[in-house]
Amino acid sequence: MTRLNDEMVKGIIGSLDSTNDMLISMTGMDTMGLACEAIGITPEMIDLKGVVVGVVPVTSGLGIIKKFSESVAEIVRKLGMEAFVTESADVTGLAEALAAGAEIIFMADDIKFVAINTTNGKFSHNSFSTAAGYVTALKGAAGGLAGKEVLILGAGRVGSIAAELMNEMGAIITVYDIDEKKMRDLSAKVGVKTSNDVNSALSSHLLVLNASPGAIDGRYVKEGTIFSSPGIPYPFDELGLKKAKMVIHDPLEIGAAVMAVQSASFSRLRRST
């Protein structure tokens, strides 16, 4: 998980409706619908009523990001769950959430961000959820990915998972990463093509999943490109934004929403009759 900072997080709570509207406009799905699609279910298949979620601040590493826990709690509430932020942090906060009967507990340090289902001990993690959310968003915006050429920028955790997911969808994938070993390893694992020239790769693709913190040079963005971009910091210059058909991006909501729905699905899927 790329660490957010206070500045990136401070406006999230007030922008959740805007993000939802953006997703509807660009992908044809609202936040709940996208989160469900990302894990292979429909909203009708899961019952979120009465799900209690505890969000536990964690002080290890670089410490607590202001408004992060409150933002996660509000994202969860928008999905129809009940959420609270514990008054205490770390292990004491975990004990507080358990004592309050939380069915799902969110916790994040500098390395991992997880949502634990306390009913059965299963958990969802942000790397998968972010990749699945943004792949689903790109799929919706593009009207499907089967047989279509997609460029992935970044062969780290999110980019690698995205490559596996899109490969299963039948996309024709090219990956670029500044680290050539990461590209080779991903190519060997998934069978994707690789590129050693990011600008050449950008200029020849209309579908891009950006999982890299590196800047994107707008001079090489192809006119009409669709970007699904979880990468932070925000990498686009004015020219790139002007040439792009759309840019799907938010600092936290898409990944956290997929985490919440996936974690709830471990215990809340409706039985078919």
C-alpha positions as a printed Julia matrix, in Angstrom:
273×3 Matrix{Float64}:
   0.0     0.0     0.0
   1.38    3.39   -1.01
   1.08    5.53    2.08
  -1.38    8.41    1.89
  -0.68   11.69    3.67
  -2.8    14.19    5.56
  -3.28   16.42    2.52
  -4.53   13.56    0.31
  -7.04   12.4     2.91
  -8.47   15.64    4.27
 -11.15   16.11    1.59
 -12.3    12.51    1.16
 -15.36   12.61    3.43
 -16.81   15.57    1.58
 -16.14   14.06   -1.86
 -17.75   10.62   -1.52
 -20.92   11.59   -3.36
 -18.82   13.11   -6.14
 -16.79    9.91   -6.45
 -20.0     7.88   -6.62
 -21.33   10.17   -9.37
 -18.02    9.92  -11.22
 -18.17    6.14  -11.2
 -21.75    6.09  -12.46
 -20.87    8.49  -15.26
 -17.65    6.78  -16.32
 -18.29    3.1   -15.63
 -22.07    2.68  -15.42
 -21.75    1.44  -11.83
 -22.1     3.17   -8.48
 -19.61    2.49   -5.7
 -21.6    -0.43   -4.28
 -22.2    -1.96   -7.69
 -18.53   -1.66   -8.63
 -17.39   -3.2    -5.34
 -19.72   -6.15   -5.82
 -18.72   -6.62   -9.45
 -15.06   -6.57   -8.41
 -15.53   -9.65   -6.21
 -17.93  -11.46   -8.56
 -21.29  -10.88   -6.89
 -24.29   -8.56   -7.32
 -25.67   -6.19   -4.67
 -28.7    -8.45   -4.32
 -26.48  -11.3    -3.17
 -25.21   -9.64    0.01
 -26.93   -8.31    3.12
 -25.03   -5.4     4.68
 -27.78   -4.36    7.08
 -26.57   -4.51   10.66
 -22.93   -5.16    9.78
 -20.89   -3.38   12.47
 -17.46   -2.14   11.4
 -14.72   -0.93   13.72
 -11.86    1.14   12.34
  -8.75    1.02   14.53
  -6.09    3.76   14.22
  -2.52    2.42   14.19
   0.46    4.44   15.43
   3.36    2.28   14.23
   5.79    3.41   11.56
   5.1     6.96   10.42
   2.01    7.14   12.6
  -1.64    8.09   12.22
  -2.81    9.91    9.1
  -5.31   12.58   10.09
  -8.88   11.76    9.0
  -7.86    8.38    7.54
  -9.85    6.27   10.0
 -12.81    8.67    9.89
 -12.76    8.53    6.07
 -12.77    4.73    6.04
 -15.68    4.71    8.48
 -17.66    7.13    6.3
 -16.96    5.08    3.15
 -18.34    2.03    4.96
 -21.43    3.94    6.12
 -22.15    4.99    2.54
 -22.34    1.29    1.67
 -25.05    0.77    4.31
 -23.01   -0.64    7.18
 -22.64    0.73   10.7
 -19.16    2.03   11.48
 -17.21    3.6    14.31
 -13.63    4.64   14.96
 -12.2     3.3    18.2
 -11.13    5.83   20.8
  -7.91    3.91   21.43
  -5.27    2.87   18.9
  -3.26   -0.29   18.23
  -3.9    -3.4    20.34
  -6.06   -1.5    22.83
  -8.18   -0.24   19.94
  -8.45   -3.76   18.54
  -9.7    -5.0    21.89
 -12.17   -2.09   21.98
 -13.55   -2.99   18.55
 -13.93   -6.65   19.5
 -15.65   -5.74   22.77
 -18.1    -3.55   20.82
 -19.07   -6.52   18.63
 -17.46   -5.4    15.38
 -18.02   -7.97   12.65
 -15.36   -6.32   10.48
 -12.24   -4.52   11.72
 -10.18   -2.22    9.5
  -6.53   -1.64   10.4
  -3.63   -0.14    8.43
   0.07    0.39    9.03
   2.71    1.6     6.57
   2.84   -1.81    4.85
  -0.61   -3.39    4.92
  -4.24   -2.29    5.06
  -6.69   -5.07    5.92
 -10.35   -5.63    6.76
 -10.75   -8.62    9.09
 -14.01  -10.53    9.37
 -14.15  -11.51   13.04
 -16.83  -14.14   12.4
 -14.44  -16.5    10.62
 -11.03  -14.84   10.69
 -10.85  -14.22    6.94
  -9.6   -10.86    5.73
  -9.45   -8.73    2.63
  -6.41   -6.61    1.83
  -6.02   -3.33    0.03
  -3.66   -4.48   -2.71
  -6.14   -6.99   -4.11
  -9.15   -4.77   -3.5
  -7.6    -1.74   -5.18
  -6.49   -3.8    -8.18
  -9.88   -5.49   -8.5
 -11.74   -2.2    -8.1
  -9.76   -0.34  -10.72
  -9.75   -3.27  -13.16
 -13.52   -3.41  -12.81
 -13.74    0.34  -13.36
 -11.62    0.09  -16.51
 -13.72   -2.83  -17.74
 -16.9    -0.82  -17.25
 -15.51    2.29  -18.9
 -14.17    0.32  -21.88
 -17.26   -1.83  -22.34
 -15.29   -4.99  -21.56
 -11.62   -5.94  -21.81
 -11.63   -9.22  -23.74
  -9.38   -8.95  -26.78
  -8.45   -5.34  -26.02
  -4.93   -4.0   -25.57
  -4.26   -2.64  -22.08
  -1.12   -1.01  -20.7
  -0.3    -1.46  -17.02
   2.12    1.05  -15.55
   3.78   -0.49  -12.49
   4.52   -4.14  -11.76
   4.27   -3.9    -7.98
   1.57   -5.5    -5.85
  -1.41   -3.7    -7.37
  -0.12   -3.83  -10.94
   0.72   -7.53  -10.7
  -2.7    -8.45   -9.32
  -4.34   -6.29  -11.99
  -2.38   -8.14  -14.67
  -3.6   -11.5   -13.38
  -7.21  -10.32  -13.23
  -7.19   -8.79  -16.71
  -5.41  -11.79  -18.14
  -8.32  -13.92  -16.92
 -10.67  -11.5   -18.71
  -8.85  -12.04  -22.01
  -7.13   -8.66  -22.24
  -3.92   -8.27  -24.25
  -1.59   -6.81  -21.64
   1.64   -4.86  -21.85
   3.43   -3.93  -18.63
   5.97   -1.2   -17.99
   7.99   -0.78  -14.81
  11.24    1.03  -14.19
  12.39   -2.16  -12.44
  13.1    -4.6   -15.27
  13.24   -7.6   -12.94
   9.7    -6.95  -11.77
   8.57   -6.85  -15.4
  10.37  -10.09  -16.25
   8.98  -11.85  -13.19
   5.44  -10.75  -13.99
   5.81  -11.74  -17.63
   7.02  -15.18  -16.62
   4.13  -15.61  -14.18
   1.23  -14.24  -16.22
   2.5   -14.24  -19.8
   2.11  -10.5   -20.4
   4.19   -8.48  -22.82
   6.65   -5.92  -21.49
   7.91   -2.55  -22.69
  11.17   -0.8   -21.86
   9.92    2.58  -23.11
   7.06    4.08  -21.12
   6.44    6.92  -23.54
   6.24    4.62  -26.55
   3.88    2.34  -24.63
   1.65    5.27  -23.64
   1.47    6.6   -27.17
   0.2     3.24  -28.49
  -2.52    2.41  -25.91
  -6.02    3.74  -25.37
  -6.61    1.74  -22.18
  -4.2     2.27  -19.28
  -4.23    1.05  -15.69
  -1.78    3.22  -13.81
  -0.41    1.52  -10.68
   2.73    3.61  -10.48
   3.59    6.79   -8.55
   5.63    8.05  -11.49
   4.58   11.14  -13.45
   2.85   10.67  -16.81
   4.12   12.96  -19.57
   1.06   14.32  -21.34
   2.98   14.71  -24.6
   2.84   10.94  -25.02
  -0.75   10.35  -23.93
  -2.82    9.13  -26.86
  -5.89   11.24  -27.62
  -8.97    9.54  -26.14
  -7.16    7.36  -23.61
  -9.11    5.9   -20.7
  -7.05    5.84  -17.5
  -7.97    3.79  -14.44
  -5.5     5.23  -12.0
  -5.08    4.14   -8.38
  -1.5     5.35   -8.43
  -0.6     8.12   -6.0
   0.52   10.84   -5.99
  -1.77   12.01   -8.81
   0.51   11.66  -11.87
  -1.18   13.69  -14.61
  -0.19   17.02  -16.08
  -2.61   19.46  -17.7
  -1.89   18.25  -21.23
  -2.39   14.6   -20.29
  -5.74   15.38  -18.68
  -6.82   17.35  -21.75
  -5.99   14.48  -24.12
  -7.47   11.72  -21.95
 -11.07   10.67  -22.56
 -11.48    9.97  -18.86
  -9.43    9.47  -15.7
 -10.9     7.23  -12.99
  -9.16    8.08   -9.74
  -9.73    8.61   -6.04
  -7.34    8.42   -3.08
  -9.14    5.77   -1.01
 -12.81    5.05   -1.67
 -12.71    2.44   -4.44
 -10.18    0.17   -2.73
 -11.75    0.55    0.72
 -15.25   -0.12   -0.63
 -14.11   -3.34   -2.29
 -12.37   -4.36    0.95
 -15.53   -3.75    2.97
 -17.83   -5.65    0.62
 -15.41   -8.55    0.22
 -14.9    -8.85    3.97
 -18.66   -8.74    4.55
 -19.17  -11.39    1.86
 -17.24  -13.87    3.96
 -20.21  -14.05    6.34
 -23.12  -12.15    4.77
 -23.86  -13.67    1.37
 -27.53  -14.49    1.01
 -28.33  -18.13    0.46
 -30.11  -18.85   -2.81
 -33.54  -20.45   -2.45
